[in-house]
Amino acid sequence: TFAELAWLRAARGQLDQAWAGATANVELTKATPIWHFHAQARAGFVAMVRGQFDLALRHFEVASGVAEEIGLRDLAALPFRDDMVEVLLALGHTERAEREAAVLAERAAHAQRPRGLVVAARASALVAAPPVMYPGRASARWSL
């Protein structure tokens, strides 16, 4: 799909091409919720790789909302949720990142599916890590 191609281009560092494909795909998929969810998640990833964390968060939030609306809660189908935690941390939204990681851990424990467990584990590790990558991040756990 165009969403996958955008993701692949972003992973290869072809950020302008990735963004053009991701934004076009978001527009093309508006009428079909499952595809729109997927397009939003991939657009969020592309924005995150480009360092546009506010924009990435907006795409991830739309993807999360559409997923909830259509009843998609399995973390194996929502692998962007750990990226959303990373973006929240980059923006300094530590408490919200912690809440999101806790929700992911709860869902993963309930479903016991390998992919979901990995997504939740990465989110928890990001929250538990010292705030080296994101200097604006506040964390009582790491304060002196």
Secondary structure, 3 states (H helix, E strand, C coil): CHHHHHHHHHHCCCHHHHHHHHHHHHHHCCCCHHHHHHHHHHHHHHHHHCCCHHHHHHHHHHHHHHHHHCCCCCHHHCCCHHHHHHHHHHCCCHHHHHHHHHHHHHHHHHHCCHHHHHHHHHHHHHHHCCCCCCCCCCCHHHCC
